[in-house]
């Protein structure tokens, strides 16, 4: 039996309760536990017609504001290739920032940012023990902060909720719930 030890909210507000409320049959390792995840989020950042979608644009605009204010001296762009569209997220983001006056020398490209865990691990390498500011929507902050703590990355978060997001709420909830479960696994096993 694996004890279900509580509830973790994958969105906002952050909620964590610990108490054994149930058990799940399990024949494996006795040091396991399970969490019931309640989550709320929005659909992924994405590229639309070769341009940043609204979520990604909000993140980029937040990073741009921080850069222009002097709070950051560089911007790390993390993303993965979109084979269907034959483009790379980071290339689209790079062009967006160049069009807004950010010099290419102030941008660090992470073409292997296939998920939040990989992005956090590479941000840790770029930071070399320093702090980073992660620009993301508030509903992703708990999961990203958890991974940053697990991987030893000192991080602050900049709220990128510039717009009100209403599309894809059901899909977003499912995606974020699954991503939170995945993050618990990744945080425990620290993929180096």
ZIZI-V354041 format. One record per residue. N is the residue number from 0. PSI is psi in whole degrees, -180 to 180 (NA if undefined). Layout:
n=N psi=PSI
n=N psi=PSI
//
This chain:
n=0 psi=135
n=1 psi=126
n=2 psi=137
n=3 psi=111
n=4 psi=-5
n=5 psi=-157
n=6 psi=137
n=7 psi=130
n=8 psi=129
n=9 psi=1
n=10 psi=-140
n=11 psi=136
n=12 psi=158
n=13 psi=130
n=14 psi=133
n=15 psi=126
n=16 psi=143
n=17 psi=118
n=18 psi=142
n=19 psi=113
n=20 psi=-11
n=21 psi=171
n=22 psi=157
n=23 psi=134
n=24 psi=136
n=25 psi=132
n=26 psi=1
n=27 psi=-149
n=28 psi=134
n=29 psi=-7
n=30 psi=12
n=31 psi=157
n=32 psi=165
n=33 psi=153
n=34 psi=141
n=35 psi=126
n=36 psi=126
n=37 psi=125
n=38 psi=161
n=39 psi=135
n=40 psi=-164
n=41 psi=169
n=42 psi=162
n=43 psi=165
n=44 psi=-61
n=45 psi=161
n=46 psi=131
n=47 psi=122
n=48 psi=42
n=49 psi=7
n=50 psi=157
n=51 psi=134
n=52 psi=174
n=53 psi=-40
n=54 psi=-45
n=55 psi=-41
n=56 psi=-41
n=57 psi=-39
n=58 psi=-44
n=59 psi=-42
n=60 psi=-35
n=61 psi=-45
n=62 psi=-40
n=63 psi=-45
n=64 psi=-44
n=65 psi=-43
n=66 psi=-48
n=67 psi=-29
n=68 psi=-9
n=69 psi=3
n=70 psi=-20
n=71 psi=141
n=72 psi=-3
n=73 psi=165
n=74 psi=124
n=75 psi=123
n=76 psi=123
n=77 psi=132
n=78 psi=178
n=79 psi=166
n=80 psi=142
n=81 psi=95
n=82 psi=-35
n=83 psi=-38
n=84 psi=-2
n=85 psi=48
n=86 psi=167
n=87 psi=132
n=88 psi=-44
n=89 psi=-33
n=90 psi=-41
n=91 psi=-43
n=92 psi=-42
n=93 psi=-48
n=94 psi=-41
n=95 psi=-46
n=96 psi=-39
n=97 psi=-41
n=98 psi=-20
n=99 psi=15
n=100 psi=5
n=101 psi=126
n=102 psi=146
n=103 psi=-31
n=104 psi=-15
n=105 psi=6
n=106 psi=131
n=107 psi=127
n=108 psi=129
n=109 psi=94
n=110 psi=-4
n=111 psi=22
n=112 psi=68
n=113 psi=-21
n=114 psi=174
n=115 psi=-40
n=116 psi=-47
n=117 psi=-39
n=118 psi=-44
n=119 psi=-42
n=120 psi=-43
n=121 psi=-32
n=122 psi=-37
n=123 psi=-41
n=124 psi=-40
n=125 psi=-41
n=126 psi=-26
n=127 psi=48
n=128 psi=-8
n=129 psi=-178
n=130 psi=151
n=131 psi=161
n=132 psi=121
n=133 psi=124
n=134 psi=115
n=135 psi=166
n=136 psi=148
n=137 psi=-30
n=138 psi=-16
n=139 psi=-11
n=140 psi=-46
n=141 psi=-44
n=142 psi=-44
n=143 psi=-40
n=144 psi=-40
n=145 psi=-49
n=146 psi=-40
n=147 psi=-45
n=148 psi=-45
n=149 psi=-36
n=150 psi=5
n=151 psi=30
n=152 psi=123
n=153 psi=114
n=154 psi=141
n=155 psi=162
n=156 psi=136
n=157 psi=120
n=158 psi=120
n=159 psi=22
n=160 psi=73
n=161 psi=-39
n=162 psi=168
n=163 psi=122
n=164 psi=125
n=165 psi=-18
n=166 psi=145
n=167 psi=33
n=168 psi=-45
n=169 psi=-47
n=170 psi=-40
n=171 psi=-42
n=172 psi=-44
n=173 psi=-47
n=174 psi=-46
n=175 psi=-36
n=176 psi=-47
n=177 psi=-39
n=178 psi=-36
n=179 psi=-40
n=180 psi=-45
n=181 psi=-40
n=182 psi=-37
n=183 psi=-45
n=184 psi=-49
n=185 psi=-39
n=186 psi=-32
n=187 psi=-41
n=188 psi=-4
n=189 psi=85
n=190 psi=105
n=191 psi=NA
//
